Amino acid sequence: MRSTSIDLTSPEVVADPYPHFSIERHRNPVAWHEPSSRWLTFDHASASAVLRDRRLGRLWRDREPVERFEPFNLLHRNQMMENEPPDHTRLRRLVTRAFARGHVERLRPRVRDLAAQLLGEVDRSDFDVIGEYAEPLPVLVIAELLGVPVELTPRLRSWSQAIVRMYEASPSRQVEDAAVVAATEFAEAIRDLARERMQHPRDDLLSDLVAAGSSAEPEAGGGQLTEDEVVASAVLLLNAGHEASVNVFGNGLVALLAHRVEVGPRDVATCVEEMLRYDSALQLFERTATGDVAIGEVTVRRGEKIAALLGAANRDPAVFADADTFLATRDPNPHLAFGAGVHFCLGAPLARMELAESLGHLLETIPRLRLVAEPRPRGTFVLRGYTSVRVGD
């Protein structure tokens, strides 16, 4: 059997996984990983196949003991990302209908205003671009889009961070406990807001989700949302609506500044795509085989798991020339940072717009931007990013 012994939890791999991915890719594009009892992909073609093959599904299994993890499980078993058709189709269609009413372009002026406001409050000679800019901006945008009160936004970030730490390999008891508390508090806050919107709807996404749940019209998306599904969908959108943007911005900005790349106004959108590719915020996305599936030269048997390593795919030299070099004008750029297939990220247009506006405004406002301290990494593999990046002019 083609196998790999790569340790995805080792400090060396977490710090810089890409040289390790390169070694493994040359050995086997797809290999069995005994420590995690699943297949891993190391090339673009295999990762893309995993994401697109409908026989490889997102099949949620409650964490056990179920009584202890019920708050965490509830938020996952009822969201579209952890379900396959027909449930995924129903959940995504209803959420998409509600989400589409927000129209990303309508939010662009608001994102520009927030970017200007946040940068206007920093000390441009030395500030944490994560904590003072990249983090609050998408949190405020997605909260405003859903209709979450601004006073809740600091807690949204802490809840989200506690929950997503559970996606790493072998989370500690402390991480598990924090995730359960965060899931409980997050769900309670959103459930209270949803019930309030049921009585007093507003022009926001949460009201749209509640309306989709209460609609009696058969054409309202092929089925209604339960209250648990409304809550889980809102939490998913709030988490995914800022988590990726924060980490992509931080990872990409560090790469851009470290490589001393100059980005003109016309190149910002293209540069954002390279930020998404070069140092992927989401490194691993897992699927389970519902039947025997051939991926490259291996067969994933029914019931076996396979993980697409998105960071490895996005550095595949067979697809990207000078794959280990940050090229702000790279085009085409067929990265897999937003996934592919039916689970392609619903919020990709919003994330792209936020990243382009926030990066463009930052570089325009502080054209001589530079790193003024060593960035502090999160120290996690699956969700890769920085807790602090200090910059200045």
N, C-alpha and C positions, 0 to 999 in steps of 0.2 A: 504493500500500500504506500502511496506517496504521502509522506508525513513531514511535519515541521515541528520543531521544538522551540520556536520563538516564544519568549516570555513577554506577553503584552503588559505585564505589571511591573517589569523590572525598571529601575530608575533610568537606565540607559535608553531603553526603548521609549518610555514615556517622554523623556527629554527631547529625543529626536528619532522618531521611528523610521524615517525615510531611508537611511542607509541599510537598515535591517530589512526593510521591505524589498530593496533592490537585490540583496543577497538571496532572499527567499524566492523572488520572482524568477531569477536565473535558474534556480533549482527546480521549482515546480510552480506553475501559475496557480494551481489549486492543490491544497495539501490538507491532510487530516491532522487536527490539533488535539492530541490526546488530553492535555490538561483541561480543556473546555468541552471535550466530547463533541466537536463539530468541525466541519470543513471551513477553511479560510481561503479567500481568493486574494491574489496578489497582482493581477493584471486587469487592465481596463475591460477587455472583452468578457472575461469571466464574471467580473462584478456587474457589468451591464446585463449579462444574461440572467444572473441571479435576480436582479431587480425587476426584470421584465417578464420572466417566465411565470405564468399563472399557476403552475403546479408547485411553486415555492411560495408559501403563504405566510402572512403574519398571523400566527395562531397564539393568542394570549392564554397563558396558564397562570392562574392565581398563585401568588407566592404563599408559601405555607410557613407556619400554621395560619390558616385562612382567617381565624378569629383575630389574630394579632395584626395581620396585614390588610384587613378589610377596607379601611379608608384608602390605602394605596391601591389596592386591587380595583375598587369601585371606579376610580378615575381612569383606569386603563382598560378594563373590560368593556366600558361604555363609550370609548372614543374610536374614531374612524381609523387611526393609525395602527391599532391593534386588532383590526377586524378585516375579514375578506368579504367579497360579495357573497350573498346579497346585502348583508348588514353594512359593509363598507360603502356600497353604492348608495344605499338609503341615507346613511349618515353624511356622506360627503356631498350628495346632491342637495340636501337640505341646508347644510352649512354653506355650500358654495352659493346657493341662491341668496342667502342672507348676507354672505360676505361680499358678493358682487355689488350689492347696493352701496357699499362704501366707496367703490371706485377709487382705485389707487391714485389716479391723477388728481382727484379732488383733494387728496391729503397732501399733495406735494407742497403747496404754499404753507401749510401748517408745519410740515417738517422743516422747511427753510426757516420759518419764524423760530421754532424751538432750537434749531442749530445756532442761530444768531444769538438767541437769548442765553443759551448755555455757555457759548464761547465768550459772551460779554461779561460773564461772571467769574472767569478764571484769571489766574495770574499767568500771563502768556510766557513769562520767563521760565516757569517751572510748575507744571500741573499734571495730575493723573488723568490722562485722556480716557481711560476706562471709566473710573469712578465719577468723573466730573462731566463727561461728554458722551462717550459711546454707550454707556449703560443707561443713563436716565432717558436719553432721547427715544429709543424704540419702546421702552417701558411706557413712557408717557403717550406715545402714539397709539400702541395697541390698547392701552387702558381707555383712552379717549374714544377709540373706534368701537370698543365693546360697551362703553358707558360705565366703566368702573370709576368711582370717585377718586380724585387725585390723591386724597389723603391715604388711600390704600396702596399706592404705587410702591412705597418702600418695602412693604410687606410682600408684594407680588414677587419681587426679585429674590428675597430671602426664602420664600416658599418654593419658588422654582428651583433655586440652587440646591435646596435640601432634597427635593424630589429627584432631580436628575443625577445626583450622586449615586442613586440606587442602580443606575445603568452601568456602572463600572463593575469590573470583575471582583467578586468576593468582597462586597461591602461589609464594613464592620458593624457590630451591634449598635454602636453609637450612631452610625450613618443610618441604619435601619430605623432606629427609634426616632431620629430627627425627621426622616421622610414620612413616617406615619403621623407624627404631630403636624407636620406641614400640610399633608394631604387632608387631614381632618379640618384644620383651620381654613384652608383654601376652599374646600368644598362648602363649608358652612357659610363663608362669606359670599360666595357666588350663589348659593341656594337662596340666601336671604334677599340678594339683589334680584334674582330671577322671580321670586314670588312677588316682590314689590313691582317689577315690570309687568307682571300678569295683571295687576290692578291698575297700574299707571304706566302704560307703554310710552317710550320716548323714541326719538330718531337715533337709535343706536343698534349695534349688532346684537346685543343681548336681548333686546326687545324683539328683534327679528327671529332669534332662536326660540324664544318663548312662544312667539306667534306660530312658528313652524310646529312647535310641540302641541299647541292647542287647536290648530286648524282642523276643521272637520271636512275640508275639501279634499277629495281623492286626488286631485291634480297638484296638491301642495307638496310635490316631491316624492310621491310614492310611499308615503307612510309618515307617521308622526314621530316626534322625539319625546321620549319619556323625560320626566324631570331629572333623573340621573344622567340621561344622555345630554340634556341641555347643560347641566353642570360640568360634565366631563368634556364636552365640546368646547365650552367657554374656557375651561382651565387649559386644555390643549392649545387653543389659539393664543391665550395669554402667555403660556410658556414658550411655545414655538415662535410666537410673534416677536420675541425679543432675544431669546437665548442664542439663536444662530447669528443674529445681526451683531450682537455684542462681541462674540468670539471671532466671527469673520473679520470684523473691523479691527480688533486688536491684533489678531494673527497677521492680517494683511498689512496693517500699518507698520508693524515691527519689521516685516520682510521688506517692505518698500523703503523704509528708512535705513535699514541695515545694508541694503544693496545700493543706497544712494540714488534711487531712481527718481527722475524728474517727470512729473505728470502734468501735461497741459490740460486746459479746460475741455478740449475736444476728446481727450483720452480717458476721462474719468470713468465713463461707463465700461470701457474695455478693461481698464485697470481693475475695476470691481470684479469682473469675471476672473481675472488672474488672482486676485485676493481669495476668491472662493476656491480656486484650484490649488494654489501653491501650498497652503497650509490648512487643510480641511478642518473645519470646526467640528464636524461629525465624522468620526473615523470608522465606525462600524455599524452595519445595519444587518440584522439577523432574519433569516427565513427558515421555515420548516417544510420539508418535502411531503406533499400529500400523495405522491407516487414516485416511482423511480425516475430520476431526472439526470440526463447527461449534461455535465458542465465541463466543457473542454474535454480532457481525456479521462475524467473520473465520472463515476456514477454515484449520485447521492441517493441512497435508498430511502424508501418511504419511512417517515418518522425521524430521519436524521436532520440535523440542523446544519445550515451553511451561512457563514457571515461574509458579506461583501465588505472588504476593507476599502473604503472610499478614498482614503488618503493614498493608499498604494495605487489604486486605479488612476488617480489624478497625477501621479508621477511616472506613469508608464511611458518609457521612451519610444515604444512602438506607436504611440498616439501623439505624444507631445515632444517636439524637438527641444533640445536643451531643457529637459523636464525638471532639472534641479536648479534652474535659473529663473528668477522672477522677471518676467517680461511684461511690462505694463501694456504693451500694444499687441500682445499675442492674439492672433485671429487667423483661423477659427480656434475655438477653445471649448471642445466638447466634454467639459468636466462633468462629474457626477455628484457635485456637492449638494444638489437638491434632490438626489435620488433619480428614479426613472420609473416608468410604468404607472400603474394605478395609484401608487403611493407617492408619486411626484409631489413635492411640497406645495401645498395649496397657497402658502404665503410667499412664494418665490417672487412674484411681481412687487409686493410690498417691500420685501427685504432688499431687492435690487434698487428700488427707488430710494429707500432710506440710506443705503450704503453710498449711493452715488451723491445724494444731496449732502450727507454729513461729511464725506471725504472731500468733495469739491469745496464746500464752505470752509473746512479746516485748512486746506492747502491754500486757498485764496486769502484767508484771514492771516495765516502765519506762513508765508511762503518760504521762510528759512527754517522750517520745523526740523527738529532733531531730537534724538534720544538724549536725555540728560542723566539717566540712571539705567542700570540693568533691569530689564523687564522681569516681573515676578510671575512665573507660570502657575497655573492651577494645580499642576502635578497629577492630572488625570489623563487617561488614554482615550476613552470613548468620546468624551466631549473635551476637545482640546482648546485651550485658551490661556489668557493671562488674567490674574487678579489685579495687576497694577502695571501700567506703562506710563512712566513719567517722561514728558516731552517739554520742549520750550523753544524759543527762538534765539 
